[in-house]
Amino acid sequence: MKIKGTLTSGLGEGAYYMSKELYAHQFKEKLGFKPYPGTLNIIIQDNYITSIKECLLQAKKIKGKGKFGDVLYIEAKLNNKINGALIFPVKTHHSPKILEFIAPVYIRQTLKLKDGDTVTILADCEKYDQRS
């Protein structure tokens, strides 16, 4: 599935959760990398939301514990350059129009990105492919 979106700043909560060993260890085990402590927030258009919800039926899970909820994830690639994953925390404050992307590197610095830049995500969800 190909998704286009616009970068936006988050609240900094992604950095807190990605630094937790509970999550970092499982992502390392399942994705092969320890995520950079933070998420890249991407605003998407409404027409992608249904496809993403359908794609989540194929998502894999990172198990939470206590106040830390489960996280669904879909392997993905950002701008055809950085391998990572779209994450979907079960307990989230984001609207469905905000996606969170994780990677082993500080994406904004690596790709020289800033708020308002357009990015493309190729999500590992072929069944619900939507080209734009």
N, C-alpha and C positions, 0 to 999 in steps of 0.2 A: 504494500500500500504506500502510495506517495502522498505526503502531506506537506503543504506549504504553510508557513506561519510567520509571525512577527515577534521579535524578541521584546521582552518586558522584564523589568526588575521584579523580584519577589520580595518576600518579607524576611528572608534570611532563615526561615525554618528548615529549608532543605539542607543547609550546612549543618545544622544541629543534628538532624536525623541521620544524614549520611556519615557523620563522624561516630555514630554509635556502633560499637563492635558487633552488636546483635545483627545489624543490617550489613555492615561492611564485610563481615566474615562470610555471610551467606551469598552476597553478590560476588565476592572473590571466588567462592566455591562453584557457583552456578554460571557466572559470566566470564570468569577467568581474569577479572581485574578488581582491584579495590577502588571504588568510586572516589573521585575528587570530592572533598567535603562541600557539596553544594549541588544545586540543580539548575539547569538552564530552563527558564520559563518561556514558553512559546504560546502566543495567542493564535488561535485558529479560527477559521470561519465556521459558521453553523453547519454548512453542508458536509463537513467532515465528522461531526459528532456521532451520527448514526453508524457510520462505517467503523469508527473507533470502538463504539460500544459492542458491535458485532465481533470485531477483532479481539476484544477482551475475553470472549468465550474461549479463545485459544491461549490466553495469557498464562504464564507460570507464576508461582507464588513464593514470596519470601515470608516466612512466618514471624509474626510479631510475638511479643510476650508482655503481659501486664498492660500498662497504659500505652505501650507501643504496638500499634495495630499492624495487621498484615499489609504487604505491599505486592500488588500484581505488577508484572513487568513483561514487556515485549522487546526482544532484541531489535535494534535499529541502527541506522547509520545517518549521521548528520552531514549535510552538504557533500555527500559522497566522499568524505575525508575522515571522519571520526566514528569509530565503532563504539556503541554504547547501548543504552536501552531507554525506552519510554517507561516511566514508572507511574503507577496509579495507587497511591496510598488509600487504603480503605477508609481511614479517618483523614479527611482532607478539608481544607477551607476554600480550595479553588473551585471555580465554576468549571463545567465541562469544556469551556472554551480555552482553558489553560492546560497545556501539556507540560510535563516535567521530563527533562532528558538528563541522564547521567552518563558519565564517561570517566576514564582513568586520568584525564587531564583537565586543566582549567580551560574550558572551551573558549570563553570570551577572549582570553589572552592568546591562546594558540591560533585561533582563526581571526583575531583582531575584530571582534564583533562588538556592537553596542546596541542599546535599546533602539528599536525602530527598524533594525536590519531584518531583511527577509531571509529565512532559512528553509531548507528542504530536508525532510526526514523520509527515509525509506525504511518502513517498518516491516518486520518479518511476519507478514500476515497476508499471504498470497490469495487466500480464499476470498477475501473481501477487497480486492484490488480496485482502487479508484484513481484514475489518472487525471491530472489537471495541467 
